[in-house]
Amino acid sequence: MAPEQGQAGRQLRLHRGFYRHLLLVCLAVTLGFSLPGPMVRFSWVAFIVLTLLLAWRLGSQSLSGRRAGSGGAPPADVLFRLLGLATAIAQIVWLFSPASLRLSGVPLLALYTLFIAWSMVRLVGALARERRIDGRLLSGATAGYLLLGISGGLCLTVLATLQPGGFRDNLTGQILALPAIGAPVEDSSSWDLDFGRLNYFAFVSLTTVGYGDITPMTPLTRMASLCLSVLGPLYIAVVLGMLISRLTGAQDSPTPPGNGEPPPPGRSPAPTEPGPEPDG
């Protein structure tokens, strides 16, 4: 086997397990929202792992196809991985910044939005190149939907720190606010409530359910919620269209009938020419 073929096969094997790994990490982030008290902060570890996983695996997307033996990563892949690394560093810096340094969320918001948008384009492109519908393809499609909700939750959380008072709990009338990392233990209940509920609200907006228990109060938070409500149905429409095209393409593949076989369903036999009428 040539070195180029071996490299291509190795990259393809790595790419086959990516969808399941991405789904598991997205589920870990989602389940982290339900952790009690200060333990909810451990979900940020899964956030950072998710960012690094996207940067590493989707960054080698161009190497997993026909260009695997071209010798070196394309500039777009290098730039994508650098953007993912910068996003992970911005997450760590924002996570450990005191409440007085609210502007540390501005580079995180910009980097994370750009990185997730580029990741979704690459993920949908990778799903579109799959030739058959199986568990891997469904895992990747499900992970992409969860990724939209998780990313929306992070963006809403950052907005809540940049603009205090951006979200209001309609049940209690209180403003959702996030304390600093160094807050006392007795204040950790707001993490259990606010951080989890902001991510919950992101998924509610993504699915366009709209329970009405949380209301965005500022123009920026309202626009972010509106964008999530548009992206959710749009992603479902794109993925469903892709899956339906795969199913119809597999069913409509031409198979020439053999001798004595009936014609394919939906195709009427060729009309026969009328013969001479018998004499009355």
N, C-alpha and C positions, 0 to 999 in steps of 0.2 A: 504494500500500500504506500502511495506517495505521501510525503509529509503534508502536502496541502490537503489531501483527502482525510488524513488522520485528524488534522486540526479542525476541518469542517465537521467531522463526525463528533469530536469532543464538544464543540460549541453547540451542536444540535442536541446532544444529550443534556447539556446544562440547560438549554432553553426549554426542554420538555418538562422539567420539574419546576419551572419558574412560576407557572400559574397556581399550582397548589401551595407553594411557599408563600406567594403573595396573599392568597386567600387566608392562610393560617395566621399571618402577621396582622392582616386587617381584622380578623376575628379577635385576636389578642388585644388590639387597640380598643375595639368596641366593647369587649368584656371588661376592660380596665375601667371604663366609665362607671361600672356598678360596684367598684370596690369601696368599702366603707371608710369614712374619715380620711386621714392623711394618706392612706394607702392608695387613694386615687391618683396620687402624684406619680406612682410607678408606671402609669400608662404612658408617661412621657418617654420612658425608655423604649417602649414599643413604637412610639412615634419616630424616634431617631433611627431605630432599626429599620422601620419601613422606608424612611428616606434613603438610607444607605443601600437597602435592597433594590429599590427602584433605580438608583444611580448606577449600581454595579451591573445588574442584569439587563435592564433596558439600555444601558450604555454600550452593551456588546451586541445590540440587535443587528447592526450592519455586518458584524463578523459572523453571524450565525447562518447566513445565506450563501449566495454565490460568490460573495467577495471575501470569503473566509481566508483564502490563501493569497490575498493581495499584499500581505506583508505590512502590518501596521494598522492602527485604528484610524478611521476617517476623522477629520477635524470636528465634525458634528458630534461624534461619540465622545471625543475628548472634552469638548465644551460642555456636553450634557453631564458628564461625570464630575467635572469641576463645579458646575452649578449645583449638583446634588450635594457635594462636599461642603460648599459654602452655605447651603441651606441648613445642613445638619449643624454646622458651627453656629449659625445664627440662632437656631433653636436652643442650643446649650447656653449661649450668651443671654438670650432673653429669659430663659427659665431661671437663671441664677441672678438676674439683675434685680436690684431693689425696686420698690414701688415708685420711688422718686424718679427713676430713669425709665419713664414710660416710652420715650422716643426710641428705645432699643427694639421695640416691636415694629418700627417702620421698615428697616431692612429685612426683617423676617417676613413681614407681610408681602413685600415686593418679591423677594427671592422665592418664597414658597408658592406664591400664585403663579409665577413664571415657570417654576420647576414642575408643579403639578399639571399645568396646562400642557407643557411639552411631554410629560410622562403619559398623559391621557392620549395624546396624538400617537405616540409610539405604541402604546398598549393596544389601542383600537386597530392600528395598522398591523400589529403582529397577529391579532385575532382574525383580521380579515384575510390574512395569508394562509390560515389553516384550511386544509382541504377537506376535512371531515368533522362532523359534530360528535364529540365524545366528552368524557368527563373532564379532560383538561381544558377544553374550550369553554365548557359551562363554568368551570372553576375560575377561569380568567375573566369571563364576563361578569360573574358575581363579584369578584374581587374589585373590578373596575367601578362597579356601582357603590360598593362600600368605601372605596377610596375617595369618591366624590363627597360622600357624607362626612368622612373623617377629615378631609381637607377643609370642607366648609366649617366644621366645628372648630378647627384650629384658627381659621381666619376670623370667625366670630369671637373667639376667645381673645385674640390679639386686639380686635377692635374694642372689646370691652375694657381692656387696659388702656388703650389709647384715648378713648372717649368714655369716661365713667358716666353711667346713666344711660347707656345705649340700649339696654333691655330692661323691661319691667315685668315682674311677676304679677299677673292679673288676679291671682288667687289671694295673695297677701298684700299686694300694693307696694312691695318693696322693689328696690332697684338691684339687679343682679350685679355683684361686684366680686372681684377676685382679690384675695389678700396676697401679700408678698410671701416669698418662700420662707423668710425668717419670722413669720408670724407665730404667736404663741399657739400651743396645742389646742387651747379652748376655742380658738378661732378657726380650727380646721373644719368645722361643720359647714362653713360657707364653701369650702372646696368640694365637699361631698354634695352640696346642693347646686352651687352655681356652675362649677366646671362641668359636672355631669349634665346639668340641664341645658347649658349652652350647646353641648354636642347633641343632646336629645333634640333641641330645637332645630339644629342643622339638618338632622334626618327628617324631622317633621316638614321642614320647608322643602327638602329634596323630593319627598314623596307627595308634596302638595296636599297633605292631609289637613293641616290647619286646625288644631284643636282649640286655639285661642287662649291658652293658658299663659303664653309669653308673647309680649308685643315689642317689636323694635321701635325705639323712640327717636332716634336721630336719622337724618337723611342717609348717612353712610351705612348704618346698620340696616335700614330699610332696603337700600339698593343691593346690599350683599344678600339679604334674604330673598329678594326678587330674582337675583341671578341664580341662586340655588334652585328656586322653583321652576326656572326655565331649563336649567341643565339636566335636572332629573328626567323629565319626560323626553328630552332630546336624546339623552344617552340610551334610554330604553328603545326609542324609535330606531336609532342607528343600529343597535345590537340586534333587535328583532328583525330588521330588514336584512341584515347580514345572515342571520340564521335561516330565515325563510328562503333567501336566495340559495343557500347551500342545500336545503332540503329539496327545493324545486329543481335545482340543477342535477341532483342525484337521481330524482325520479324521472326526469325527462331525458336522461342519457340514452342515445339511440342504441338499440340492440337489434341487429338485423335478424328477422325470423328465419328459421331453417325450413327444410322441405316438409310440407304437410302440417306446419304449425299455424295456428289461427293468427290473424292479424292482431296487432297491438290494440288494447282497449281504447275506445274513443276514435278509432279510424274505421270508417265504413269501407266495405269491399268495393273494388272497382266495378262500375256499372257495366253490364253486359249489353251488347247491341241486340236490339229486337230482331228476331228471325221472321221469316215469312209466315203470314197467318195461314192456318189450315183452311182448305176449301170447305165451305159450308155445304 
